[in-house]
Amino acid sequence: MTPAPIAVALDAPDLETAAQWASLVTPHVSTVKVGLELYLRYGPDVIASVRGASGVQVFLDLKLHDIPNTVSGASRAVARLRPAILTVHATGGPAMIRAAVEAAADDTQIAAVTILTSLTEADLGRVGLLGPADDAVRRLAGVAVEAGATALVCSPHEVSAVRAEVGKGITLITPGVRPAGAATQDQARVATPEQALADGADLLVIGRPITGAADPGAAAAAIAASLRRQVS
């Protein structure tokens, strides 16, 4: 059975828990996501621990954002870990994104994060990104793709507009995905997995609705089954 296009966010308190969650969900999902906190606490060893023997894709979500030379060095430093996806902030600009792309491993996609899903329209105005979130996201998406990014991170609310902007060849990754009835927690712009996929997303980032369940493996399997029913 083909794993579902889900990246499970392994926001675990320790390495053992992250590895356990990864082993439970791997039969059902294509990808596991290692974020900044886990990577800073355990370093490169975390990648091997969550990848295990399964060979599951690892999404290294570091959201690099610095001058081009520094981001180039950081991208080169993690290239040996062979992450399937490495994130940078689109607001770092085209030179920075291009530097990350050029330094990355050949089989690593550089994914540019457009606007964080925790930000509201009011937040965007306060940091100088005026206008609707859709417009800011589309502008950043265009800049990132022109600079060589082959994947983009945007909320489910913008995924349809971004798909129209960048076409079919770019991988669209959507955090802020919550099954119907799940708490939104610190996400401001959310949608169900089924809706995000229907709107054009390629990879759905889901964390606490899976890892916070009594049985993360069963939770992942249930969401995966629901997505398979949608596309069958």
HUBELJO-V456036 format. One record per backbone hydrogen bond with DSSP energy under -1.0 kcal/mol. NH is the residue of the N-H (numbers start at 0). CO is the residue of the C=O. If there is no record, write none. Layout:
# HUBELJO-V456036
NH | CO
NH | CO
This chain:
# HUBELJO-V456036
3 | 27
5 | 3
6 | 203
7 | 30
8 | 205
9 | 32
10 | 8
11 | 9
17 | 13
18 | 14
19 | 15
20 | 16
21 | 17
22 | 18
23 | 19
24 | 20
25 | 21
27 | 24
28 | 24
29 | 3
30 | 5
31 | 56
32 | 7
33 | 58
38 | 34
39 | 35
40 | 36
41 | 37
42 | 38
45 | 42
46 | 43
48 | 44
49 | 45
50 | 46
51 | 47
56 | 29
58 | 31
59 | 84
60 | 33
61 | 59
63 | 86
70 | 66
71 | 67
72 | 68
73 | 69
74 | 70
75 | 71
76 | 72
77 | 73
80 | 77
81 | 78
83 | 57
84 | 57
85 | 108
86 | 59
87 | 110
88 | 63
89 | 112
91 | 88
92 | 89
96 | 92
97 | 93
98 | 94
99 | 95
100 | 96
101 | 97
102 | 98
103 | 99
107 | 104
108 | 83
110 | 85
111 | 150
112 | 87
113 | 152
118 | 115
123 | 119
124 | 120
125 | 121
126 | 122
127 | 124
128 | 123
129 | 127
135 | 131
136 | 132
137 | 133
138 | 134
139 | 135
140 | 136
141 | 137
142 | 138
143 | 139
144 | 140
145 | 141
146 | 142
147 | 144
148 | 143
149 | 109
150 | 109
151 | 170
152 | 111
153 | 172
157 | 154
161 | 157
162 | 158
163 | 159
164 | 160
165 | 161
166 | 162
170 | 149
172 | 151
173 | 202
176 | 204
177 | 190
181 | 178
186 | 183
187 | 116
188 | 116
190 | 175
195 | 191
196 | 192
197 | 193
198 | 194
199 | 196
200 | 195
201 | 171
202 | 171
203 | 4
204 | 173
205 | 6
209 | 206
210 | 206
211 | 207
212 | 209
218 | 214
219 | 215
220 | 216
221 | 217
222 | 218
223 | 219
224 | 220
225 | 221
226 | 222
227 | 223
228 | 224
229 | 225
230 | 226
231 | 227
